[in-house]
Amino acid sequence: MATPPKAKTTTAPSKHPEATAMLRADHQRVSGLFEQYEKTRSPAKKKDLVTTICNELSVHAQIEEEIFYPAVKKALRDKELVPEATVEHATLKSLIAQVEGAEPDGEMFDAKIKVLSEYVKHHVKEEQTQMFPQAKKTALDMRALGAQMALRKDELLASRHTL
């Protein structure tokens, strides 16, 4: 069976980026936050950065798991990339739970942030070099997926700010 042609952009440009572009932007934002964390010595600044990192990663993981991963899994008939990424998310969530809301009180806290940062880098590299290129070769409408993800991200961020 032939693969359907890749969907091109619609006549009206979307205000939302393609799904993979949106996820890449999230990856860059979190990478920058980790870099800021490494440079700061202020416990208050560290705590603020960790709060932002945890929020960003939690929301990012949730939109991937709810929207992006199921679409990619179906389009690729994948039995490896998405399950592996989902397991990696479970580990990330465990690390987030250990640092979220905690006081940045020394070397063990810093070590957890370092491991979280390294784990995120590994996960991002796999997504960007393996999953994203394969997903873009499918018939998935990346603009429509990006719009759906952006709406869900806005909802999740709003709910986190009202807690």
Buried (B, 14 or more C-beta within 10 A) or exposed (E): EEEEEEEEEEEEEBEBBBBBBBBBEBBEEBBEBBEBBEEBEEEEBBBBBBBBBBBBBBBBBBBBBEBBBEBBBEBBEBEEBBEBBBEBBEEBBEBBEBBBEBEBEEEEBBEBBBBBBEBBBEBBEBBBEBBBEBBEEBEBBBBBBBBBBBEBBEEBBEEBEEE
